[in-house]
Amino acid sequence: MRIDVLTIFPAYLDALDLSLVGKARRDGLLDLRVHDLRDWTTDRHRTVDDTPFGGGAGMVMRPDIWGKALDDVLATESLPAPAGATPAGGLDHPASAAAGGLDHPAPRRVLLVPTPSGDRFTQAVAEDLAGADQLVLACGRYEGIDARVAEHYGASPSVEVREVSLGDYVLNGGEVAALVVVEAVARLLPGVLGNPDSLVEESHGAAGLLEYPVYTKPPVWAGLEVPEVLTSGHHGKVARWRRDQALVRTARRRPDMVAALDPHQLDRADRVV
Ligand code: SAM
């Protein structure tokens, strides 16, 4: 997968050299590039913002600078082969249709615009984005990016635009959101996690639950013992205990998730907590 992050603070993204994402980049599993938006300015002060039409506080990022930058990074000809080589965006996606269907599917390019007024970024969104060929993250600053940028690229048959929010609070810029999106998506790419089984029972996965509590050595710490079943060696009992704990934890902390469970996500031994 190719990921491009556009920002006026490239150093903010230095953390993407670390840990599993950094390793994925070095191993060639992820082609991640961070660009300084100011490289597309032409004035002496490298200006990317201006006062808002209609008045009011703060500054707004200019669409013409964003347009030049996005045109350049979205024009990337060659993209890494998609994981699993699924058709771009599905058969009914305009990008596939524009390229003539399954034989030569167009790359699926997604322009992500972090904004507190966007759709909530969830694990399901991360899973969907992990199937894209190119993600472009446009990190806003000040009062945000001129609204015509999302409108313009949203009208393009070759780009999907997603305005996403991390949650109901306001950050100073989109860089933290970009870090979150890149990490959540990258760990879903084949080969990025050392043990892909780690993904199976995780919170917000296919089970629709939070994960059960986890423990390691020592067996007694601060007077607290590890639940006996976990040292019993009885795999069936361990699995049942974990399932029960996941249900209890989810019911207590996120009753909305329990209410949203499909009947097929429950097994016959599940009890209402
Ligand atoms: N004036 C905007 C509003 O009230 O909706 C907030 C702009 S915020 C100060 C500057 C930038 O931070 C946004 O353009 C966006 O890139 C990022 N940002 C702030 N909060 C965010 C959130 N909850 N989720 C995603 N991005 C966020």
Residues whose N, C-alpha, C, O or C-beta is under 5 A from the ligand:
A	BS01	SAM	P114 T115 P116 S117 A138 C139 G140 R141 Y142 E143 G144 I145 V164 S165 L166 G167 Y169 V170 L171 N172 G173 G174 A177
